[in-house]
Amino acid sequence: MPPIGLAHLTLLQLSPPDLVGVAASAGYDFVGIRVHAATEGESRYPMEPGSPMSRETLRRLADTGLHVRDIEFLTLRPDTGPAYWRPALEAGAALGARTVSVVGADPDRRRLTDTLAALTADAEGLGIRPTIEPISYQPVSTVTDAAAIASAAGAAVLLDALHIQRGGSSVDDVRTLGPGLVPCLQLCDGPLNAPEHIGLPAELPLGMRADGSVLQVEARVQRQLIGDGELPLAELIAAAPEGTPLSIEVPHAALQASLSPLAYAQRNLRNLRELLASVNAHA
């Protein structure tokens, strides 16, 4: 069975050290940590190297045996430069992170590729590799485009099941990627077609944001648990390079409001393990 991790967006209300504790108690192998706020107005955890929260996260990692595989989340815009990404890289390096998630928000493809290449060069010295994620409502929205940019910049691609579906990509697109280009696969579930409206609880868990387009709201707060939707997850896992680590990224506001963080993490992990068992049984 491939390594299974817990992405921070699944339980963004938890601080990094608390996320490590919950993930370890639930039985995960690794975590992803948000060291940089992904959206305007989102609270940022103080994860600078040597900060009390960074030290506590490292202590819990040592105590539990978990590791930080990835950090997030950098948005590459037309004016993005080293002053923007270096604090995140330094925070990630202190945690031993291997990759940093980025999104391409610059519509100028050549400039975006140059920016990503500069980030990749800076990150390499810290043992971190950028992974550009195709996101359905951003300029880089398809697996094919993300792969072309990543290959030109020396970076990698972060695949997300929901954005593959919403961005118009396919399992066949994933199957064409080289094994060195896909260090991780993020999993969730959902309907095949994007919802027209999204119903949410009166109060959202801390850190969750429900503004923007329907696609943004769905991605941030209304993904479905693995096995509860219609996405071709078994086929997607099979299309990715064998042994690719799997990260559960399932922000589900309504369900999170009714479960403890540990129970929610456990339920997500159980669902993925059931899917993997089914895949192996039919292999």
BELKAHU-V405351 format. One record per pair of residues at least 4 apart in sequence whose C-alpha atoms are under 6 Angstrom apart, sorted by the first residue. I is the first residue (numbers start at 0). J is the second residue. D is the distance in whole Angstrom. If there is no record, write none. Layout:
BEGIN
i = <I	I>
j = <J	J>
d = <D	D>
END
This chain:
BEGIN
i = <1	1	2	2	3	3	3	3	3	4	4	4	4	4	5	5	5	6	6	6	6	6	7	7	7	9	9	9	11	12	12	13	13	16	18	21	22	23	25	28	29	29	29	30	31	31	31	31	32	33	33	35	36	36	37	46	46	46	47	48	48	59	60	60	67	68	68	69	69	69	69	70	71	71	72	72	73	74	74	75	75	75	76	76	77	81	88	91	92	92	97	98	98	98	99	99	100	100	101	101	102	102	103	104	104	105	106	112	112	115	116	119	122	123	129	130	130	130	130	131	131	132	132	133	133	133	133	133	134	134	135	135	135	135	140	141	141	145	146	149	149	149	155	156	156	158	159	160	162	163	164	170	174	178	183	183	183	184	185	185	185	186	186	187	187	187	187	188	188	188	188	188	189	189	189	189	189	190	190	191	191	200	209	211	216	217	217	220	220	220	221	222	222	222	225	251	258	258>
j = <242	244	28	244	27	28	244	245	246	27	28	29	30	246	30	246	247	30	31	246	247	248	11	31	32	248	249	250	206	205	206	17	18	56	22	261	27	27	265	65	65	66	67	67	67	68	69	70	70	70	71	72	41	43	72	52	53	90	90	90	93	63	64	65	96	96	97	96	97	98	99	99	99	100	100	101	101	101	102	79	103	104	104	105	105	85	92	96	96	125	127	127	128	129	129	130	129	130	130	131	131	132	139	137	138	111	138	148	152	152	152	123	127	127	154	154	155	156	157	156	157	156	157	139	140	141	142	145	140	162	140	162	165	166	166	166	168	149	150	153	154	155	180	180	181	184	185	186	166	168	168	235	238	240	243	244	245	245	245	246	247	247	248	224	225	248	249	223	224	225	228	230	222	223	228	229	230	228	229	229	230	253	216	215	220	221	222	250	251	252	251	249	250	251	270	255	262	263>
d = <5	5	6	5	6	5	6	5	6	5	6	4	5	4	5	6	5	6	5	6	6	5	5	6	5	5	5	4	6	5	5	6	6	4	6	6	5	6	5	6	5	5	6	5	6	6	5	6	5	6	5	6	6	5	5	6	5	6	5	5	6	6	6	5	5	5	5	5	6	5	5	5	6	5	5	6	5	6	5	6	5	6	5	5	5	6	6	5	6	6	5	5	5	5	5	6	6	5	6	5	6	5	6	6	6	6	5	6	6	6	4	6	5	5	5	6	5	5	5	5	6	6	5	5	4	5	6	6	5	5	5	5	6	4	5	6	6	6	6	6	5	5	5	6	5	5	5	5	5	5	6	6	5	5	6	5	6	5	6	5	6	5	6	6	5	6	5	5	5	5	5	6	6	5	4	6	6	5	5	6	6	6	5	6	6	5	6	5	5	5	5	6	6	5	6	6	6	6>
END
